[in-house]
Structure formats: C-alpha cells, structure tokens
Amino acid sequence: MTLLQSLKADALTGVQETDTPEGLSVIHRADCAATMWRRTPSQRFQTWIDALPPESLPRTRVILRPETVREATCHICDVCGTPEGFERDSLVDDATALTYIFAHITKTRFLRLRFDVITSNACRKFHIDAVTARLICTYRGTGTQIGVGAQGAEPREILTVPTGAPIVLRGTLWPERPTSGLLHRSPPIEGTGETRLLFVLDPVLDPDDQPEQKFIH
C-alpha cells in the first residue's frame, strides 16, 4: 500500500502531504511530525534508474555545504560508473534541489549526504533517527515505510512512501516535545532480488566532529 492508495498520509497523526516543495517547510508546525512532497518521477527517468546494474548506482556518505552538492554528486556518479546522459543529469539536478530545500528548512550550513544502495533488510525495525530532522527520497525500489507506535514495535497501520517522493521526518533531537510516536523503517526486501537507491540528508552542526570525508570548498 502506498500513501496514494486508499489511505492518505494525513490519516497518520502528524503526517502532512504537499504538492509543492515549499510545503515541506510545514515540518516546523507544532502538530507536524513528517511531511511528504507528493510527486511522481518521469517514466523515462524511472525506467533508466530501475535498469541500471546495482554496481553503477551512486553510493557515498559525505558532509558538504549545499553549494558544493552538484559538483560532489557528479563526482560520485563518475566514480561509481553511473552512465552520463539526460537521466543522470536529472538525478544530479534533483539531489541538488532537495539539498537546497532541506538546508533552507533546517537552517544549516552543512549537511550529511548519503546515497545508499540496499539489497537486504537494512534498518527493518521501526525507529526514530537520532537527528533533528532527516530527508529521505527513494529513487529506486520500495519507499520508506511509516507508522505510529512504540519504538521497535511494528505499527498496526503501515504506509509506504511512493518511490520518488521526498519525506522530511523529525528525529529525537527535534527541540519540541512531546514526540508524535511516528516511526519509520526500510521495507524488508531480503530474498526478493530488489535493489533500492536511497538519498538521505541530515543536518550537521559541526563538520569537524564528524568522521566522513568532506567536499567543502
């Protein structure tokens, strides 16, 4: 089941949907635990990225400033062998735009950027991340799953974020309390042969305290 099927995102307490990237900023509302930009990838892009060999998908974990993300993402694609062309440019453009949007929402000068290629049951338990906020966009494969419940326990109602739809989630370091109880996880895919490509952004307060390689110019 996806958020666009039968159940709406706002059926879960504190989850909001938006039709525009600007709408992601409602994460600052006191009653909002997560907000999702409802959009559908172009068929051309989705067919391209779904057909790429897993070893050609971009993968990295890096800390950078928003103004360096385009250069960094192009470099990552070069290193990973992601083929050049219109579709790769679209991926780079979208990752760059999401980075600027998220940096504006979180008012941060530095971000941790991740491209994760997942073929197993990574992070399959429902949880809340130890960050102030996190943006997740699944470019390939089944999207992130969300639900309300006790941490570590499976919620009674599970909604799956559509592929290509970015979602911003509050973490445990978000300053406002009480928490909403909204949890998320990566969908269990082990044994299915599925390959997922996740794009993840976290705010970073002090990059010098972080171990990752940095593209900071």
C-alpha positions in Angstrom: 0.0 0.0 0.0 1.3 3.5 -0.8 0.4 6.8 0.6 -1.6 7.5 -2.6 -3.7 4.3 -2.3 -6.8 4.2 -0.1 -5.2 5.7 2.9 -3.9 9.3 2.9 -0.7 10.3 4.7 -2.7 12.6 7.0 -4.6 9.6 8.3 -1.5 9.1 10.5 -1.2 11.6 13.3 1.2 14.4 12.5 1.9 13.4 8.8 1.2 16.1 6.2 1.2 15.8 2.4 2.1 18.7 0.0 2.0 19.2 -3.8 4.9 21.6 -3.8 8.5 21.6 -2.5 7.7 24.7 -0.4 5.2 22.7 1.5 7.9 20.6 3.1 8.5 23.6 5.4 5.4 22.7 7.4 7.6 20.3 9.4 8.0 23.4 11.7 4.4 23.3 12.6 3.9 22.1 16.2 1.4 19.4 15.0 3.6 18.0 12.2 5.9 15.1 12.7 6.6 14.4 9.0 5.8 16.0 5.7 5.8 14.4 2.2 6.1 16.0 -1.2 3.7 14.1 -3.3 5.2 13.7 -6.8 5.7 11.1 -9.4 9.0 10.6 -11.3 9.0 10.7 -15.1 8.6 7.3 -16.7 11.8 7.9 -18.7 13.9 8.5 -15.5 12.3 5.7 -13.6 12.9 3.2 -16.4 16.5 4.3 -16.7 17.4 4.1 -13.0 15.5 0.8 -12.5 17.5 -0.8 -15.3 21.0 0.2 -14.1 23.2 -2.6 -12.7 23.4 -2.1 -8.9 27.2 -1.5 -9.1 26.5 1.5 -11.3 24.3 3.2 -8.8 25.8 6.1 -6.9 26.8 5.4 -3.3 28.5 7.6 -0.8 28.4 9.2 2.7 29.8 12.7 2.7 29.5 16.0 4.5 29.2 19.1 2.4 27.8 22.6 2.0 24.8 22.9 -0.2 26.7 25.0 -2.8 29.1 22.0 -3.4 26.4 19.3 -3.8 26.2 19.4 -7.6 30.0 19.0 -8.1 30.1 16.3 -5.4 27.2 14.3 -6.9 28.7 14.5 -10.4 32.0 13.2 -8.9 30.2 10.4 -7.1 28.4 9.3 -10.3 31.7 9.3 -12.2 33.4 7.2 -9.5 30.5 4.7 -9.4 30.2 4.5 -13.1 26.7 5.9 -13.4 26.3 6.5 -17.1 26.2 10.1 -18.4 23.2 11.5 -20.1 19.9 13.2 -19.6 18.7 10.9 -16.9 21.9 11.2 -14.8 21.7 15.0 -15.1 18.1 14.7 -13.9 19.3 12.8 -10.8 22.0 15.3 -10.1 19.6 18.2 -10.5 17.1 16.7 -8.2 19.6 15.8 -5.5 20.9 19.4 -5.7 17.5 20.9 -5.4 16.5 18.7 -2.5 19.7 19.6 -0.7 19.0 23.3 -1.0 15.4 22.9 0.1 16.4 20.8 3.1 19.2 23.2 4.1 16.7 26.1 3.9 14.2 24.2 6.1 16.7 23.2 8.7 18.7 26.5 8.6 22.0 24.6 8.4 25.3 25.3 6.6 26.4 21.7 6.4 24.7 18.5 5.6 25.5 14.8 5.6 24.5 13.4 2.2 24.1 9.7 1.6 23.4 7.6 -1.4 22.7 4.1 -0.2 22.3 1.1 -2.4 20.3 -1.5 -0.4 19.7 -5.2 -1.3 18.9 -6.6 2.1 16.8 -5.9 5.2 18.6 -2.7 6.3 17.0 -0.9 9.3 14.0 -3.1 9.2 12.9 -2.3 12.7 10.6 0.8 13.2 12.6 3.6 14.8 13.2 7.3 15.1 16.5 8.7 14.0 18.9 10.4 16.4 18.9 13.6 14.4 16.9 16.9 14.4 15.4 16.1 11.0 16.0 13.8 8.1 15.0 13.9 4.4 14.6 10.6 2.6 13.9 10.1 -1.0 13.8 6.6 -2.6 14.8 6.9 -6.2 14.6 3.2 -6.9 12.7 0.4 -5.2 10.1 0.3 -2.4 9.9 3.5 -0.5 10.3 4.1 3.3 7.6 2.8 5.5 6.0 4.8 8.3 3.6 4.2 11.1 2.7 5.3 14.6 3.5 3.1 17.6 6.1 2.2 20.3 9.7 2.4 19.1 10.9 -1.0 17.9 7.4 -2.4 17.6 5.5 -2.8 14.3 2.7 -0.3 14.0 -0.8 -1.6 13.3 -1.1 0.6 10.2 1.9 0.8 7.8 2.1 3.2 5.0 4.7 3.1 2.2 6.1 6.4 0.8 5.9 6.3 -3.0 9.1 5.9 -5.0 10.5 9.4 -5.9 8.5 11.2 -3.2 10.7 13.0 -0.6 9.7 12.9 3.0 11.1 15.0 5.9 10.9 13.4 9.3 11.6 14.8 12.7 14.2 13.0 14.8 14.7 12.5 18.5 16.8 15.7 18.6 14.0 17.9 17.4 13.6 20.5 20.1 9.8 20.4 20.5 8.1 17.8 22.8 6.2 15.6 23.2 7.1 13.4 20.3 4.3 12.1 18.0 5.2 8.4 18.1 5.7 8.4 14.3 8.3 5.7 13.3 9.8 4.6 10.1 11.9 1.8 8.6 13.4 0.5 5.4 11.0 -2.2 3.9 12.1 -5.8 4.3 13.3 -6.9 0.8 15.7 -9.7 1.5 15.2 -12.6 -0.8 13.2 -10.6 -3.3 16.1 -9.6 -5.6 15.1 -5.9 -5.3 17.7 -3.2 -5.2 16.8 0.2 -3.6 18.5 3.5 -4.0 18.1 5.9 -1.1 19.0 9.6 -1.0 19.3 10.8 2.6 20.1 14.2 4.1 20.9 15.1 7.7 21.8 18.5 9.2 25.4 18.7 10.6 26.2 21.3 13.3 30.0 20.9 13.3 31.6 19.0 10.4 34.9 18.9 12.2 33.3 16.5 14.8 32.3 14.1 12.0 34.5 11.3 10.6 33.2 11.3 7.0 35.2 12.6 4.0 34.1 16.2 3.1 33.6 18.1 -0.1 33.9 21.6 1.3 35.3 24.4 -0.9 
